[in-house]
Amino acid sequence: MARIGVVTFPGTLDDRDAARAVRLAGGEAVNLFHTDASLQDVDAVVLPGGFSYGDYLRAGAISRFSPIMEAVVDAAKGGMPVLGICNGFQVLTEVHLLPGSMIKNDHLHFVCRDQVLRVENADTAWTTDYEAGQEITIPLKNQDGQYVADERTLDELEAEGRVAFRYVGWNPNGSRREIAGITNERGNVVGLMPHPEHAVEPGFGPDSILNGRRGTDGLAFFTSAVKALVATG
């Protein structure tokens, strides 16, 4: 069984939700704490959402110095699948596993809504159970969700197919080029602002009778990783 670690920092809110998503996808969720120096032989890591260290200084800025992150960075550089959700995405940019940065939403307000995304890259470790061009609906909740990068970096992300997800219908935070999530060159590290772990069970995620969705559009993040790990394990 694929062992997927879920990291808890002081201020993390969605670690239990992420762990449940892992279990629903058929994996074993392993609790990891920010002070751990070891990843406990996990096969993949999820950095969940929340407000680590109260988002003091800058969202994710303090978490990068946690002992666990040295192990995560080394493992990611070795090819381990790593998913950063919301605050986890912010942490991934702070440790430079992903380029760019996250700043305050352009409207300067916290936003919480069901958000439509378009899957731009279905070839990463976390997206193979989707199809390129597929539109999914998962919850979004953030106040520091505006993705920014210089034009050269944005052009490189576009040219290399490293924009993993894009906002559809409305850009909820002013992110450059409607970018909701990106991946690294290797495709094993993915970060996004919306929360797939909140759309993994019928009746508990965004439902739509008109388009047939039953609130489970986020589950494929976790089944993608579990299947890939089982296949290679």
C-alpha positions as CSV (number, residue, x, y, z in Angstrom):
1,M,0.0,0.0,0.0
2,A,1.3,3.5,-0.9
3,R,2.3,5.4,2.2
4,I,1.6,9.2,1.8
5,G,2.9,11.5,4.5
6,V,0.8,14.5,5.6
7,V,2.7,17.3,7.3
8,T,1.4,19.3,10.2
9,F,2.9,22.7,11.0
10,P,1.7,25.0,13.8
11,G,-1.4,26.6,12.3
12,T,-2.1,23.8,9.7
13,L,-5.9,23.4,9.3
14,D,-6.5,20.8,6.7
15,D,-4.1,17.9,7.6
16,R,-6.9,15.6,8.7
17,D,-8.9,16.3,5.5
18,A,-5.8,15.5,3.4
19,A,-5.2,12.3,5.4
20,R,-8.8,11.2,4.8
21,A,-8.5,11.9,1.1
22,V,-5.4,9.7,1.0
23,R,-7.3,6.9,2.7
24,L,-10.3,7.2,0.4
25,A,-7.9,7.0,-2.5
26,G,-6.6,3.7,-1.2
27,G,-3.4,4.9,0.4
28,E,-2.0,4.8,3.9
29,A,-1.9,8.3,5.5
30,V,1.2,8.8,7.7
31,N,1.2,11.8,10.1
32,L,4.4,13.8,9.9
33,F,5.1,16.7,12.3
34,H,7.1,19.9,11.4
35,T,9.8,19.0,13.9
36,D,10.4,15.5,12.4
37,A,13.8,15.0,10.7
38,S,12.7,11.8,9.0
39,L,9.9,11.2,6.5
40,Q,9.3,7.7,8.0
41,D,9.8,5.9,4.8
42,V,6.8,7.4,3.1
43,D,6.4,7.2,-0.7
44,A,4.9,10.7,-1.2
45,V,4.2,13.9,0.8
46,V,1.3,16.3,1.1
47,L,1.8,19.8,2.5
48,P,-1.8,20.7,3.4
49,G,-3.6,24.0,3.8
50,G,-3.9,26.4,6.7
51,F,-1.9,29.3,8.1
52,S,1.4,27.8,9.2
53,Y,3.0,29.9,11.9
54,G,0.1,32.3,11.5
55,D,1.5,33.4,8.1
56,Y,3.8,35.8,10.0
57,L,6.4,37.5,7.9
58,R,4.9,36.0,4.7
59,A,2.7,33.0,4.0
60,G,4.9,29.9,4.2
61,A,8.1,31.9,5.0
62,I,8.7,30.4,8.4
63,S,7.7,26.8,7.5
64,R,10.6,26.6,5.1
65,F,12.9,26.4,8.1
66,S,11.1,23.5,9.8
67,P,13.3,20.4,10.1
68,I,10.8,18.3,8.1
69,M,11.3,20.6,5.1
70,E,14.9,19.7,4.6
71,A,13.9,16.1,4.2
72,V,11.0,17.0,1.9
73,V,13.2,19.1,-0.4
74,D,15.8,16.3,-0.6
75,A,13.1,13.7,-1.4
76,A,11.4,15.9,-4.0
77,K,14.7,16.5,-5.7
78,G,15.1,12.7,-5.8
79,G,11.8,12.3,-7.5
80,M,9.3,11.7,-4.6
81,P,5.8,13.0,-5.4
82,V,5.0,16.1,-3.3
83,L,1.7,18.0,-3.4
84,G,1.3,21.5,-1.9
85,I,-2.2,22.6,-1.3
86,C,-2.9,26.4,-0.6
87,N,-0.5,27.1,2.3
88,G,1.5,24.1,1.1
89,F,1.8,25.7,-2.3
90,Q,3.1,28.8,-0.6
91,V,5.7,26.7,1.3
92,L,6.8,25.0,-2.0
93,T,7.6,28.4,-3.5
94,E,9.4,29.5,-0.3
95,V,11.8,26.5,-0.5
96,H,12.1,27.0,-4.3
97,L,10.8,23.7,-5.3
98,L,8.4,25.7,-7.4
99,P,9.0,29.1,-9.0
100,G,7.2,32.4,-8.3
101,S,5.5,33.6,-5.1
102,M,2.1,34.1,-3.5
103,I,0.9,37.5,-2.4
104,K,-2.3,39.1,-1.1
105,N,-5.4,38.7,-3.3
106,D,-5.7,41.6,-5.6
107,H,-9.0,42.6,-3.9
108,L,-7.4,42.3,-0.4
109,H,-10.1,40.1,0.9
110,F,-10.3,36.5,2.0
111,V,-12.2,34.5,-0.7
112,C,-14.1,31.2,-0.1
113,R,-16.0,29.7,-3.0
114,D,-16.5,26.7,-5.2
115,Q,-14.0,27.3,-8.1
116,V,-13.9,25.8,-11.6
117,L,-10.5,24.8,-12.8
118,R,-9.2,23.6,-16.1
119,V,-6.6,20.8,-16.0
120,E,-3.8,22.0,-18.2
121,N,-1.3,19.2,-17.5
122,A,-2.5,15.6,-16.9
123,D,0.9,14.1,-16.9
124,T,2.2,14.9,-13.4
125,A,2.3,12.5,-10.5
126,W,-0.9,14.0,-9.1
127,T,-3.0,14.5,-12.3
128,T,-2.9,11.3,-14.4
129,D,-6.5,10.4,-13.5
130,Y,-7.6,13.6,-15.2
131,E,-7.6,14.5,-18.8
132,A,-6.0,17.6,-20.3
133,G,-8.7,20.2,-20.8
134,Q,-11.0,18.7,-18.3
135,E,-12.9,21.2,-16.0
136,I,-13.3,20.3,-12.4
137,T,-14.9,22.1,-9.4
138,I,-13.2,22.2,-6.0
139,P,-13.3,24.6,-3.1
140,L,-11.0,27.6,-2.9
141,K,-10.3,29.6,0.3
142,N,-7.4,32.0,0.8
143,Q,-6.2,35.5,1.3
144,D,-2.7,35.2,0.0
145,G,-3.6,33.4,-3.2
146,Q,-2.3,35.7,-5.9
147,Y,0.3,33.8,-7.9
148,V,3.0,36.1,-9.2
149,A,6.3,35.6,-11.2
150,D,8.3,37.7,-13.7
151,E,7.4,37.5,-17.3
152,R,10.3,35.3,-18.2
153,T,9.3,32.7,-15.6
154,L,5.7,32.8,-16.7
155,D,6.7,32.3,-20.4
156,E,8.9,29.3,-19.4
157,L,6.0,27.8,-17.4
158,E,3.7,28.2,-20.4
159,A,6.3,26.9,-22.9
160,E,7.2,23.8,-20.9
161,G,3.6,22.9,-20.1
162,R,4.2,23.4,-16.4
163,V,0.9,25.3,-15.8
164,A,-1.0,22.5,-14.2
165,F,-4.3,24.2,-13.5
166,R,-6.0,27.5,-14.6
167,Y,-9.0,29.4,-13.2
168,V,-12.1,29.3,-15.3
169,G,-14.9,31.8,-15.3
170,W,-13.3,34.2,-12.8
171,N,-9.8,34.9,-11.5
172,P,-10.5,34.9,-7.8
173,N,-7.3,36.4,-6.6
174,G,-5.6,38.2,-9.5
175,S,-3.1,35.4,-10.3
176,R,-1.0,36.0,-13.3
177,R,-2.4,34.4,-16.4
178,E,-5.2,32.8,-14.4
179,I,-2.7,30.3,-12.9
180,A,-4.2,28.2,-10.2
181,G,-1.4,25.6,-9.9
182,I,2.0,24.7,-11.4
183,T,4.4,21.8,-11.5
184,N,8.2,21.4,-11.6
185,E,10.1,20.2,-14.6
186,R,10.0,16.6,-13.6
187,G,6.3,16.6,-12.8
188,N,6.6,15.1,-9.3
189,V,6.0,18.4,-7.4
190,V,2.7,20.1,-7.8
191,G,1.3,23.1,-6.0
192,L,-2.2,24.7,-6.3
193,M,-4.3,27.1,-4.3
194,P,-7.7,25.4,-4.4
195,H,-8.4,22.4,-2.0
196,P,-9.0,19.0,-3.7
197,E,-9.1,17.3,-0.3
198,H,-12.4,19.1,0.3
199,A,-14.0,17.4,-2.8
200,V,-13.5,13.7,-2.3
201,E,-16.8,12.4,-0.9
202,P,-20.3,12.6,-2.4
203,G,-22.4,15.1,-0.5
204,F,-19.4,16.9,1.1
205,G,-17.9,18.7,-1.9
206,P,-19.3,20.9,-4.7
207,D,-22.3,19.3,-6.3
208,S,-24.0,20.1,-9.6
209,I,-26.9,18.3,-10.9
210,L,-26.6,20.0,-14.3
211,N,-23.1,18.7,-15.1
212,G,-23.3,15.5,-13.3
213,R,-20.6,16.2,-10.7
214,R,-21.2,14.7,-7.3
215,G,-18.7,16.7,-5.3
216,T,-15.7,14.3,-5.8
217,D,-13.7,16.2,-8.4
218,G,-10.7,16.4,-6.1
219,L,-10.3,12.7,-5.4
220,A,-8.3,12.1,-8.6
221,F,-5.3,14.0,-7.2
222,F,-4.9,11.3,-4.6
223,T,-5.8,8.3,-6.8
224,S,-3.3,9.5,-9.4
225,A,-0.5,9.4,-6.8
226,V,-1.6,6.1,-5.2
227,K,-1.8,4.4,-8.6
228,A,1.6,5.7,-9.7
229,L,3.2,4.6,-6.5
230,V,1.7,1.2,-6.6
231,A,2.8,0.7,-10.2
232,T,6.4,1.6,-9.4
233,G,6.5,-0.1,-6.0
